[in-house]
Amino acid sequence: MRNIHMAEWILGLVTSRDRAASTVGDLLEEAAGRGTVWFWSCILRTAASLVWSGLTANPLRVIGAAFLGLAVDIVASLLFAALCGVVFFFVAYNGHQLNLGSVWWIVALHAPTLVISVWIGRMLARWAPGRELAVCLVYGIVGSVFNVAMNIVSPGGLGLSALLVVFLSDAAQRTPVLAGAVWGRRLRMA
């Protein structure tokens, strides 16, 4: 069954709340004769169209913000890796055993990465108001291409199937960036 609030939320990610409510209302009137599948396909096509128009309205700004976000991501990742190296060195230097399989280490290594990704999403939303999801899309594509390229030129390289896994897992890791951008957009529009 159609969920009006969900449809308004989806369109509210890429346009104003008033315009989203108006669009959903218009589509609901037409959906009475066309069905649920038609309604949801129209919602998704409208959202994609609005993201595309956000990209094409000022492509240089969107691409520039995406590359700036990637630079921040790289620097933050390098700083975090250096910090982890220092912590591991001092723990091992003091004679303590490292149990890297414990839950504490898994959380300690992944929580900052999640926080950094959400923070980058909020920054992208601030740098490209009104085009938040377009910037996130370009950021995700540029970041994934960068990671695949780095895995190709790394010593030893990766096989084709491993590169596909890297690309797909990297795309999944970009989801917190989208969440941060949505959060930033909601704060800006509130």
LINTA-V119970 format. One record per backbone hydrogen bond with DSSP energy under -0.5 kcal/mol. CO is the residue of the C=O (numbers start at 1). NH is the residue of the N-H. Records with the same first field share a line. If there is no record, write none. Layout:
CO->NH + NH
//
This chain:
2->4
3->7
4->8
5->9
6->10
7->11
8->12
9->13
10->13
11->14 + 15
16->20
17->21
18->22
19->23
20->24
21->25
22->26
23->27
24->28
25->29
26->30
27->31
28->32
30->33 + 34
31->35
35->39
36->40
37->41
38->42
39->43
40->44
41->45
42->46
43->47
44->48
45->49
46->50
47->51
48->52
49->53
50->54
51->55
52->56
53->57
54->58
58->62
59->63
60->64
61->65
62->66
63->67
64->68
65->69
66->70
67->71
68->72
69->73
70->74
71->75
72->76
73->77
74->78
75->79
76->80
77->81
78->82
79->83
80->84
81->85
82->86
83->87
84->88
85->89
86->90
87->91
88->92
89->93
90->94
91->96
92->95
97->99
98->100
99->102
102->106
103->107
104->108
105->109
106->110
107->111
110->114
111->115
112->116
113->117
114->118
115->119
116->120
117->121
118->122
119->123
120->124
121->125
122->126
123->127
124->128
126->129
128->131
131->135
132->136
133->137
134->138
135->139
136->140
137->141
138->142
139->143
140->144
141->145
142->146
143->147
144->148
145->149
146->150
147->151
148->152
149->153
150->154
154->157
159->163
160->164
161->165
162->166
163->167
164->168
165->169
166->170
167->171
168->172
169->173
170->174
171->174
172->175
174->177 + 178
175->179
176->180
177->181
178->182
179->183
180->184
181->185
182->186
183->187
184->188
185->189
186->190
//
